[in-house]
Amino acid sequence: MPVVFHRNIDTNTHLAIWKMSEPLAELIQSDVAIPENIKSDKRQKEWVCSRLLLKLLAPNCFIIYNQHGAPTLSNGGAVSISHSHEYCAV
């Protein structure tokens, strides 16, 4: 897991950035379920990496989506996911 940046901003805010350099085949072995509607390898990699970063930052939480499709954490906290080129941030 090549986390290139990890910082606790304050007690409620944590940030981690991952350089997604591993092949998808390696990431798939991490036991993160990929939704069937995600077909592209790039998008699958982003999905897995973001969920693995979340496990690092909040091991007991998972992402749920509200009626508008916005992600939140299962504990009621806020979450933001970003990915660009070969980096993913949570």
Backbone as XML, in Angstrom:
<?xml version="1.0"?>
<chain id="A" units="angstrom">
  <residue number="1" name="MET">
    <atom name="N" x="0.841" y="-1.172" z="0.000"/>
    <atom name="CA" x="0.000" y="0.000" z="0.000"/>
    <atom name="C" x="0.886" y="1.236" z="0.000"/>
  </residue>
  <residue number="2" name="PRO">
    <atom name="N" x="1.045" y="1.880" z="-1.117"/>
    <atom name="CA" x="1.917" y="3.053" z="-1.168"/>
    <atom name="C" x="1.210" y="4.345" z="-0.766"/>
  </residue>
  <residue number="3" name="VAL">
    <atom name="N" x="0.938" y="4.485" z="0.527"/>
    <atom name="CA" x="0.372" y="5.730" z="1.028"/>
    <atom name="C" x="1.509" y="6.741" z="1.045"/>
  </residue>
  <residue number="4" name="VAL">
    <atom name="N" x="1.352" y="7.802" z="0.291"/>
    <atom name="CA" x="2.417" y="8.800" z="0.174"/>
    <atom name="C" x="2.213" y="9.984" z="1.111"/>
  </residue>
  <residue number="5" name="PHE">
    <atom name="N" x="1.014" y="10.087" z="1.704"/>
    <atom name="CA" x="0.735" y="11.181" z="2.624"/>
    <atom name="C" x="-0.364" y="10.728" z="3.561"/>
  </residue>
  <residue number="6" name="HIS">
    <atom name="N" x="-0.167" y="10.958" z="4.859"/>
    <atom name="CA" x="-1.192" y="10.626" z="5.854"/>
    <atom name="C" x="-1.056" y="11.625" z="6.998"/>
  </residue>
  <residue number="7" name="ARG">
    <atom name="N" x="-2.115" y="12.354" z="7.238"/>
    <atom name="CA" x="-2.069" y="13.344" z="8.303"/>
    <atom name="C" x="-3.426" y="13.430" z="8.997"/>
  </residue>
  <residue number="8" name="ASN">
    <atom name="N" x="-3.365" y="13.521" z="10.321"/>
    <atom name="CA" x="-4.550" y="13.821" z="11.112"/>
    <atom name="C" x="-4.591" y="15.335" z="11.243"/>
  </residue>
  <residue number="9" name="ILE">
    <atom name="N" x="-5.532" y="15.952" z="10.551"/>
    <atom name="CA" x="-5.647" y="17.410" z="10.533"/>
    <atom name="C" x="-6.126" y="17.912" z="11.896"/>
  </residue>
  <residue number="10" name="ASP">
    <atom name="N" x="-7.161" y="17.283" z="12.431"/>
    <atom name="CA" x="-7.643" y="17.522" z="13.788"/>
    <atom name="C" x="-8.347" y="16.247" z="14.239"/>
  </residue>
  <residue number="11" name="THR">
    <atom name="N" x="-9.050" y="16.293" z="15.358"/>
    <atom name="CA" x="-9.650" y="15.069" z="15.887"/>
    <atom name="C" x="-10.742" y="14.497" z="14.983"/>
  </residue>
  <residue number="12" name="ASN">
    <atom name="N" x="-11.318" y="15.310" z="14.110"/>
    <atom name="CA" x="-12.394" y="14.854" z="13.235"/>
    <atom name="C" x="-12.016" y="14.793" z="11.769"/>
  </residue>
  <residue number="13" name="THR">
    <atom name="N" x="-10.805" y="15.202" z="11.429"/>
    <atom name="CA" x="-10.421" y="15.296" z="10.017"/>
    <atom name="C" x="-9.099" y="14.584" z="9.781"/>
  </residue>
  <residue number="14" name="HIS">
    <atom name="N" x="-9.146" y="13.609" z="8.876"/>
    <atom name="CA" x="-7.963" y="12.834" z="8.525"/>
    <atom name="C" x="-7.836" y="12.823" z="7.005"/>
  </residue>
  <residue number="15" name="LEU">
    <atom name="N" x="-6.613" y="12.825" z="6.516"/>
    <atom name="CA" x="-6.367" y="12.840" z="5.083"/>
    <atom name="C" x="-5.291" y="11.824" z="4.752"/>
  </residue>
  <residue number="16" name="ALA">
    <atom name="N" x="-5.530" y="11.045" z="3.709"/>
    <atom name="CA" x="-4.514" y="10.120" z="3.213"/>
    <atom name="C" x="-4.546" y="10.146" z="1.691"/>
  </residue>
  <residue number="17" name="ILE">
    <atom name="N" x="-3.354" y="10.041" z="1.103"/>
    <atom name="CA" x="-3.214" y="10.012" z="-0.359"/>
    <atom name="C" x="-2.429" y="8.771" z="-0.732"/>
  </residue>
  <residue number="18" name="TRP">
    <atom name="N" x="-2.891" y="8.065" z="-1.730"/>
    <atom name="CA" x="-2.299" y="6.815" z="-2.193"/>
    <atom name="C" x="-1.860" y="6.988" z="-3.641"/>
  </residue>
  <residue number="19" name="LYS">
    <atom name="N" x="-0.642" y="6.602" z="-3.943"/>
    <atom name="CA" x="-0.202" y="6.533" z="-5.330"/>
    <atom name="C" x="-0.565" y="5.143" z="-5.837"/>
  </residue>
  <residue number="20" name="MET">
    <atom name="N" x="-1.486" y="5.091" z="-6.781"/>
    <atom name="CA" x="-2.043" y="3.820" z="-7.258"/>
    <atom name="C" x="-1.101" y="3.177" z="-8.285"/>
  </residue>
  <residue number="21" name="SER">
    <atom name="N" x="-0.002" y="2.655" z="-7.809"/>
    <atom name="CA" x="1.005" y="2.095" z="-8.712"/>
    <atom name="C" x="0.905" y="0.582" z="-8.869"/>
  </residue>
  <residue number="22" name="GLU">
    <atom name="N" x="0.131" y="-0.076" z="-8.019"/>
    <atom name="CA" x="-0.010" y="-1.528" z="-8.104"/>
    <atom name="C" x="-0.886" y="-1.921" z="-9.286"/>
  </residue>
  <residue number="23" name="PRO">
    <atom name="N" x="-0.646" y="-3.101" z="-9.825"/>
    <atom name="CA" x="-1.563" y="-3.595" z="-10.861"/>
    <atom name="C" x="-2.919" y="-3.943" z="-10.235"/>
  </residue>
  <residue number="24" name="LEU">
    <atom name="N" x="-3.965" y="-3.808" z="-11.010"/>
    <atom name="CA" x="-5.315" y="-4.101" z="-10.532"/>
    <atom name="C" x="-5.402" y="-5.520" z="-9.987"/>
  </residue>
  <residue number="25" name="ALA">
    <atom name="N" x="-4.764" y="-6.476" z="-10.637"/>
    <atom name="CA" x="-4.825" y="-7.874" z="-10.193"/>
    <atom name="C" x="-4.347" y="-8.023" z="-8.745"/>
  </residue>
  <residue number="26" name="GLU">
    <atom name="N" x="-3.352" y="-7.257" z="-8.369"/>
    <atom name="CA" x="-2.850" y="-7.294" z="-6.989"/>
    <atom name="C" x="-3.862" y="-6.684" z="-6.023"/>
  </residue>
  <residue number="27" name="LEU">
    <atom name="N" x="-4.474" y="-5.590" z="-6.417"/>
    <atom name="CA" x="-5.438" y="-4.908" z="-5.552"/>
    <atom name="C" x="-6.703" y="-5.732" z="-5.346"/>
  </residue>
  <residue number="28" name="ILE">
    <atom name="N" x="-7.098" y="-6.474" z="-6.355"/>
    <atom name="CA" x="-8.324" y="-7.277" z="-6.264"/>
    <atom name="C" x="-8.215" y="-8.324" z="-5.164"/>
  </residue>
  <residue number="29" name="GLN">
    <atom name="N" x="-7.018" y="-8.730" z="-4.809"/>
    <atom name="CA" x="-6.802" y="-9.728" z="-3.761"/>
    <atom name="C" x="-7.047" y="-9.172" z="-2.360"/>
  </residue>
  <residue number="30" name="SER">
    <atom name="N" x="-7.365" y="-7.894" z="-2.242"/>
    <atom name="CA" x="-7.528" y="-7.241" z="-0.946"/>
    <atom name="C" x="-8.877" y="-7.485" z="-0.280"/>
  </residue>
  <residue number="31" name="ASP">
    <atom name="N" x="-9.757" y="-8.241" z="-0.907"/>
    <atom name="CA" x="-11.090" y="-8.539" z="-0.366"/>
    <atom name="C" x="-12.038" y="-7.349" z="-0.359"/>
  </residue>
  <residue number="32" name="VAL">
    <atom name="N" x="-11.779" y="-6.344" z="-1.190"/>
    <atom name="CA" x="-12.722" y="-5.233" z="-1.360"/>
    <atom name="C" x="-13.647" y="-5.614" z="-2.506"/>
  </residue>
  <residue number="33" name="ALA">
    <atom name="N" x="-14.936" y="-5.660" z="-2.228"/>
    <atom name="CA" x="-15.913" y="-6.014" z="-3.260"/>
    <atom name="C" x="-16.069" y="-4.855" z="-4.242"/>
  </residue>
  <residue number="34" name="ILE">
    <atom name="N" x="-15.985" y="-5.165" z="-5.515"/>
    <atom name="CA" x="-16.146" y="-4.163" z="-6.568"/>
    <atom name="C" x="-17.541" y="-4.338" z="-7.173"/>
  </residue>
  <residue number="35" name="PRO">
    <atom name="N" x="-18.345" y="-3.281" z="-7.198"/>
    <atom name="CA" x="-19.678" y="-3.400" z="-7.800"/>
    <atom name="C" x="-19.594" y="-3.865" z="-9.254"/>
  </residue>
  <residue number="36" name="GLU">
    <atom name="N" x="-20.541" y="-4.679" z="-9.664"/>
    <atom name="CA" x="-20.535" y="-5.247" z="-11.014"/>
    <atom name="C" x="-20.672" y="-4.200" z="-12.105"/>
  </residue>
  <residue number="37" name="ASN">
    <atom name="N" x="-21.272" y="-3.051" z="-11.783"/>
    <atom name="CA" x="-21.466" y="-2.031" z="-12.819"/>
    <atom name="C" x="-20.191" y="-1.233" z="-13.115"/>
  </residue>
  <residue number="38" name="ILE">
    <atom name="N" x="-19.133" y="-1.430" z="-12.340"/>
    <atom name="CA" x="-17.863" y="-0.746" z="-12.610"/>
    <atom name="C" x="-17.046" y="-1.651" z="-13.523"/>
  </residue>
  <residue number="39" name="LYS">
    <atom name="N" x="-16.937" y="-1.263" z="-14.774"/>
    <atom name="CA" x="-16.308" y="-2.115" z="-15.787"/>
    <atom name="C" x="-14.856" y="-1.746" z="-16.076"/>
  </residue>
  <residue number="40" name="SER">
    <atom name="N" x="-14.521" y="-0.472" z="-16.064"/>
    <atom name="CA" x="-13.179" y="-0.062" z="-16.476"/>
    <atom name="C" x="-12.149" y="-0.409" z="-15.401"/>
  </residue>
  <residue number="41" name="ASP">
    <atom name="N" x="-10.980" y="-0.849" z="-15.824"/>
    <atom name="CA" x="-9.906" y="-1.191" z="-14.895"/>
    <atom name="C" x="-9.498" y="0.023" z="-14.063"/>
  </residue>
  <residue number="42" name="LYS">
    <atom name="N" x="-9.438" y="1.179" z="-14.686"/>
    <atom name="CA" x="-9.047" y="2.409" z="-13.980"/>
    <atom name="C" x="-10.033" y="2.713" z="-12.860"/>
  </residue>
  <residue number="43" name="ARG">
    <atom name="N" x="-11.307" y="2.642" z="-13.151"/>
    <atom name="CA" x="-12.343" y="2.932" z="-12.153"/>
    <atom name="C" x="-12.348" y="1.873" z="-11.051"/>
  </residue>
  <residue number="44" name="GLN">
    <atom name="N" x="-12.112" y="0.605" z="-11.408"/>
    <atom name="CA" x="-12.033" y="-0.452" z="-10.394"/>
    <atom name="C" x="-10.870" y="-0.184" z="-9.444"/>
  </residue>
  <residue number="45" name="LYS">
    <atom name="N" x="-9.740" y="0.224" z="-9.990"/>
    <atom name="CA" x="-8.569" y="0.532" z="-9.168"/>
    <atom name="C" x="-8.888" y="1.691" z="-8.218"/>
  </residue>
  <residue number="46" name="GLU">
    <atom name="N" x="-9.542" y="2.725" z="-8.719"/>
    <atom name="CA" x="-9.918" y="3.864" z="-7.881"/>
    <atom name="C" x="-10.852" y="3.422" z="-6.751"/>
  </residue>
  <residue number="47" name="TRP">
    <atom name="N" x="-11.796" y="2.554" z="-7.083"/>
    <atom name="CA" x="-12.758" y="2.058" z="-6.096"/>
    <atom name="C" x="-12.029" y="1.312" z="-4.979"/>
  </residue>
  <residue number="48" name="VAL">
    <atom name="N" x="-11.182" y="0.363" z="-5.352"/>
    <atom name="CA" x="-10.483" y="-0.448" z="-4.357"/>
    <atom name="C" x="-9.563" y="0.423" z="-3.502"/>
  </residue>
  <residue number="49" name="CYS">
    <atom name="N" x="-8.788" y="1.276" z="-4.125"/>
    <atom name="CA" x="-7.850" y="2.118" z="-3.380"/>
    <atom name="C" x="-8.572" y="3.045" z="-2.409"/>
  </residue>
  <residue number="50" name="SER">
    <atom name="N" x="-9.680" y="3.620" z="-2.815"/>
    <atom name="CA" x="-10.401" y="4.515" z="-1.916"/>
    <atom name="C" x="-10.953" y="3.754" z="-0.715"/>
  </residue>
  <residue number="51" name="ARG">
    <atom name="N" x="-11.419" y="2.530" z="-0.927"/>
    <atom name="CA" x="-11.947" y="1.730" z="0.197"/>
    <atom name="C" x="-10.822" y="1.270" z="1.119"/>
  </residue>
  <residue number="52" name="LEU">
    <atom name="N" x="-9.648" y="0.969" z="0.578"/>
    <atom name="CA" x="-8.513" y="0.591" z="1.411"/>
    <atom name="C" x="-8.004" y="1.786" z="2.221"/>
  </residue>
  <residue number="53" name="LEU">
    <atom name="N" x="-8.012" y="2.962" z="1.622"/>
    <atom name="CA" x="-7.642" y="4.169" z="2.378"/>
    <atom name="C" x="-8.631" y="4.416" z="3.506"/>
  </residue>
  <residue number="54" name="LEU">
    <atom name="N" x="-9.907" y="4.219" z="3.244"/>
    <atom name="CA" x="-10.908" y="4.404" z="4.289"/>
    <atom name="C" x="-10.664" y="3.428" z="5.434"/>
  </residue>
  <residue number="55" name="LYS">
    <atom name="N" x="-10.309" y="2.183" z="5.118"/>
    <atom name="CA" x="-9.999" y="1.204" z="6.173"/>
    <atom name="C" x="-8.832" y="1.675" z="7.035"/>
  </residue>
  <residue number="56" name="LEU">
    <atom name="N" x="-7.862" y="2.342" z="6.424"/>
    <atom name="CA" x="-6.723" y="2.878" z="7.163"/>
    <atom name="C" x="-7.166" y="4.006" z="8.088"/>
  </residue>
  <residue number="57" name="LEU">
    <atom name="N" x="-8.004" y="4.897" z="7.586"/>
    <atom name="CA" x="-8.414" y="6.085" z="8.338"/>
    <atom name="C" x="-9.520" y="5.806" z="9.345"/>
  </residue>
  <residue number="58" name="ALA">
    <atom name="N" x="-10.445" y="4.947" z="8.990"/>
    <atom name="CA" x="-11.607" y="4.671" z="9.845"/>
    <atom name="C" x="-11.947" y="3.185" z="9.724"/>
  </residue>
  <residue number="59" name="PRO">
    <atom name="N" x="-11.207" y="2.332" z="10.418"/>
    <atom name="CA" x="-11.325" y="0.880" z="10.218"/>
    <atom name="C" x="-12.718" y="0.296" z="10.461"/>
  </residue>
  <residue number="60" name="ASN">
    <atom name="N" x="-13.531" y="0.951" z="11.266"/>
    <atom name="CA" x="-14.850" y="0.406" z="11.595"/>
    <atom name="C" x="-15.982" y="1.040" z="10.795"/>
  </residue>
  <residue number="61" name="CYS">
    <atom name="N" x="-15.640" y="1.822" z="9.778"/>
    <atom name="CA" x="-16.654" y="2.513" z="8.977"/>
    <atom name="C" x="-16.674" y="1.998" z="7.543"/>
  </residue>
  <residue number="62" name="PHE">
    <atom name="N" x="-17.792" y="2.228" z="6.901"/>
    <atom name="CA" x="-17.917" y="1.970" z="5.474"/>
    <atom name="C" x="-18.745" y="3.089" z="4.874"/>
  </residue>
  <residue number="63" name="ILE">
    <atom name="N" x="-18.702" y="3.187" z="3.559"/>
    <atom name="CA" x="-19.395" y="4.270" z="2.862"/>
    <atom name="C" x="-20.822" y="3.840" z="2.524"/>
  </residue>
  <residue number="64" name="ILE">
    <atom name="N" x="-21.753" y="4.738" z="2.822"/>
    <atom name="CA" x="-23.136" y="4.565" z="2.394"/>
    <atom name="C" x="-23.499" y="5.798" z="1.571"/>
  </residue>
  <residue number="65" name="TYR">
    <atom name="N" x="-24.513" y="5.664" z="0.754"/>
    <atom name="CA" x="-24.920" y="6.769" z="-0.114"/>
    <atom name="C" x="-26.334" y="7.187" z="0.242"/>
  </residue>
  <residue number="66" name="ASN">
    <atom name="N" x="-26.565" y="8.493" z="0.340"/>
    <atom name="CA" x="-27.909" y="8.978" z="0.646"/>
    <atom name="C" x="-28.778" y="8.964" z="-0.609"/>
  </residue>
  <residue number="67" name="GLN">
    <atom name="N" x="-29.996" y="9.438" z="-0.484"/>
    <atom name="CA" x="-30.950" y="9.396" z="-1.593"/>
    <atom name="C" x="-30.508" y="10.233" z="-2.791"/>
  </residue>
  <residue number="68" name="HIS">
    <atom name="N" x="-29.560" y="11.141" z="-2.578"/>
    <atom name="CA" x="-29.056" y="11.979" z="-3.662"/>
    <atom name="C" x="-27.739" y="11.441" z="-4.247"/>
  </residue>
  <residue number="69" name="GLY">
    <atom name="N" x="-27.271" y="10.327" z="-3.700"/>
    <atom name="CA" x="-26.038" y="9.719" z="-4.184"/>
    <atom name="C" x="-24.782" y="10.240" z="-3.521"/>
  </residue>
  <residue number="70" name="ALA">
    <atom name="N" x="-24.918" y="11.085" z="-2.517"/>
    <atom name="CA" x="-23.748" y="11.629" z="-1.816"/>
    <atom name="C" x="-23.229" y="10.608" z="-0.804"/>
  </residue>
  <residue number="71" name="PRO">
    <atom name="N" x="-21.906" y="10.418" z="-0.748"/>
    <atom name="CA" x="-21.354" y="9.453" z="0.205"/>
    <atom name="C" x="-21.282" y="10.024" z="1.620"/>
  </residue>
  <residue number="72" name="THR">
    <atom name="N" x="-21.543" y="9.169" z="2.591"/>
    <atom name="CA" x="-21.346" y="9.481" z="4.007"/>
    <atom name="C" x="-20.763" y="8.238" z="4.663"/>
  </residue>
  <residue number="73" name="LEU">
    <atom name="N" x="-20.279" y="8.392" z="5.859"/>
    <atom name="CA" x="-19.747" y="7.244" z="6.585"/>
    <atom name="C" x="-20.851" y="6.571" z="7.383"/>
  </residue>
  <residue number="74" name="SER">
    <atom name="N" x="-20.696" y="5.295" z="7.616"/>
    <atom name="CA" x="-21.699" y="4.532" z="8.353"/>
    <atom name="C" x="-21.864" y="5.032" z="9.783"/>
  </residue>
  <residue number="75" name="ASN">
    <atom name="N" x="-20.874" y="5.745" z="10.328"/>
    <atom name="CA" x="-21.002" y="6.302" z="11.680"/>
    <atom name="C" x="-21.614" y="7.703" z="11.672"/>
  </residue>
  <residue number="76" name="GLY">
    <atom name="N" x="-22.048" y="8.173" z="10.499"/>
    <atom name="CA" x="-22.660" y="9.490" z="10.380"/>
    <atom name="C" x="-21.686" y="10.589" z="10.002"/>
  </residue>
  <residue number="77" name="GLY">
    <atom name="N" x="-20.415" y="10.281" z="9.940"/>
    <atom name="CA" x="-19.408" y="11.275" z="9.586"/>
    <atom name="C" x="-19.391" y="11.571" z="8.096"/>
  </residue>
  <residue number="78" name="ALA">
    <atom name="N" x="-18.714" y="12.632" z="7.746"/>
    <atom name="CA" x="-18.591" y="13.038" z="6.346"/>
    <atom name="C" x="-17.361" y="12.384" z="5.730"/>
  </residue>
  <residue number="79" name="VAL">
    <atom name="N" x="-17.407" y="12.192" z="4.416"/>
    <atom name="CA" x="-16.265" y="11.630" z="3.694"/>
    <atom name="C" x="-16.173" y="12.297" z="2.332"/>
  </residue>
  <residue number="80" name="SER">
    <atom name="N" x="-14.966" y="12.460" z="1.870"/>
    <atom name="CA" x="-14.731" y="12.973" z="0.537"/>
    <atom name="C" x="-13.686" y="12.083" z="-0.122"/>
  </residue>
  <residue number="81" name="ILE">
    <atom name="N" x="-13.942" y="11.706" z="-1.365"/>
    <atom name="CA" x="-13.033" y="10.855" z="-2.123"/>
    <atom name="C" x="-12.657" y="11.600" z="-3.395"/>
  </residue>
  <residue number="82" name="SER">
    <atom name="N" x="-11.376" y="11.577" z="-3.708"/>
    <atom name="CA" x="-10.919" y="12.217" z="-4.930"/>
    <atom name="C" x="-9.886" y="11.323" z="-5.583"/>
  </residue>
  <residue number="83" name="HIS">
    <atom name="N" x="-9.861" y="11.336" z="-6.905"/>
    <atom name="CA" x="-8.835" y="10.591" z="-7.636"/>
    <atom name="C" x="-8.519" y="11.346" z="-8.905"/>
  </residue>
  <residue number="84" name="SER">
    <atom name="N" x="-7.235" y="11.321" z="-9.231"/>
    <atom name="CA" x="-6.760" y="12.007" z="-10.424"/>
    <atom name="C" x="-5.506" y="11.300" z="-10.895"/>
  </residue>
  <residue number="85" name="HIS">
    <atom name="N" x="-5.514" y="10.896" z="-12.148"/>
    <atom name="CA" x="-4.384" y="10.193" z="-12.733"/>
    <atom name="C" x="-4.006" y="8.997" z="-11.870"/>
  </residue>
  <residue number="86" name="GLU">
    <atom name="N" x="-2.860" y="9.026" z="-11.202"/>
    <atom name="CA" x="-2.446" y="7.854" z="-10.448"/>
    <atom name="C" x="-2.538" y="8.049" z="-8.937"/>
  </residue>
  <residue number="87" name="TYR">
    <atom name="N" x="-3.316" y="9.035" z="-8.497"/>
    <atom name="CA" x="-3.464" y="9.283" z="-7.056"/>
    <atom name="C" x="-4.930" y="9.194" z="-6.634"/>
  </residue>
  <residue number="88" name="CYS">
    <atom name="N" x="-5.112" y="8.748" z="-5.412"/>
    <atom name="CA" x="-6.436" y="8.653" z="-4.800"/>
    <atom name="C" x="-6.319" y="9.265" z="-3.406"/>
  </residue>
  <residue number="89" name="ALA">
    <atom name="N" x="-7.322" y="10.051" z="-3.002"/>
    <atom name="CA" x="-7.318" y="10.678" z="-1.679"/>
    <atom name="C" x="-8.660" y="10.461" z="-0.988"/>
  </residue>
  <residue number="90" name="VAL">
    <atom name="N" x="-8.586" y="10.265" z="0.309"/>
    <atom name="CA" x="-9.782" y="10.146" z="1.148"/>
    <atom name="C" x="-9.558" y="11.048" z="2.347"/>
  </residue>
</chain>
